[in-house]
Amino acid sequence: MVYLDGAKYYNSTDATFSEYFFTNLTVGRNYLIEIAARNRIGEGAKAQITLLAASLPPKLQLPDFMSATLTSITVNASKPLYTGGSDIIKFVYRRNNGPLTDF
């Protein structure tokens, strides 16, 4: 048996059942998920976990150019309005040195 927020959500009669894909969840909401094994005597104790329904944040807009020197460039990224349902904890910047060229 699979329970979502205390209500029966899915009842499997397949003894090899080992995973379930939840759909139509609300991003940013916590869900209580419980799973119990059942035999002909009855249902066993439920294992439970609370999980946050979240997705990856969207692709960011291009960063704003702030300043440059001979050896550095400063850019600023803006936090997106949609975060994927979970707080943005950091920005990851990667540098691409471009193709090597001979002058």
Secondary structure by P-SEA (a helix, b strand, c coil): ccccccccccccccccccbbbbccccccbbbbbbbbbbccccccbbbbbbbbbccccccccccccccccccbbbbbbbbbcccccccccbbbbbbbccccccc
